[in-house]
Every structure is written in C-alpha cells, then in structure tokens.
C-alpha cells in the first residue's frame, strides 16, 4: 500500500505518538558518538572550517537570531542539514510522522533539534538502514519565525 499524507501528517492517535516517542528514546539510548562527531565535523567544514562560526550559527538557529554577516554560512548549513534530514529520515519511507505540517516539523528539527537528529541517525540500532516510526513535533510559532 502506498503511504498517504494522512499516514504521516496530522496524526492524532495518542498510542501511535507514544510509540514514536518511545522509539526515539530507544534509538537515543545507544548512539555512536564517533559517527556524531564526524557529522559535526562535516558541518564545520560546510561553514568554512571554523568551529567557532559553526557553534555560533548552531546557537543562533536555536535562539532564532540571524547575523547578516553570516548569511551565506546560515544558508549553507541549513541546506546541508535539510539534505541530511531528507536523506536520513525519509518521511515517505515512514521514518517519521507528526501531528503538524511537515514543513514546520522539518524546519524546527533542523534549527532547534538537530543534535537529537544526529544522535538518532547515528544510533547503533539504525546501522542497517534508516529508522522508522519516529514521532517529531514542532512549535509552530517558533518554526514560522525561523522560516
């Protein structure tokens, strides 16, 4: 059966949401920290190789701040993260679902929760493929501001 939009957006079943949260906890319990460190290093390289700039951008994503002098680096980092998110957690392959709009969830996860995304993807439990059945929520107000 092909997956439909109703299978991954605006999910209201509390049991399914709880299973999705539990799945995240399970994956976060066994993380390959070396793999996470490698992905952080990849992001540092995307923004010119400066850990200081990377951490500044990451913190600014989380706080909703923009420094115009770093606009190119913001765009480069966001693009890298979005590509990583889409490739590592394909919604159409049932990696995740939400009770909101996909666009809001993706923006929120990329800007405010990317540390957790890296840890989920680098879980030792997902070495053979992408995870499935994860619940991702968002804060619509924060997400709209981040966009």
Secondary structure, DSSP 8 states (H G I E B T S, - for coil): ----HHHHSS---HHHHHHHHHHHHHHHTSB-HHHHHHHHHHHHHHTTS-HHHHHHHHHHHHHT---GGGHHHHHHHHHHHHHHHHHHS-GGGTSEE-SS-HHHHHHHHHHHSHHHHHHHHTBGGGTTS---SEE----HHHHHHH-
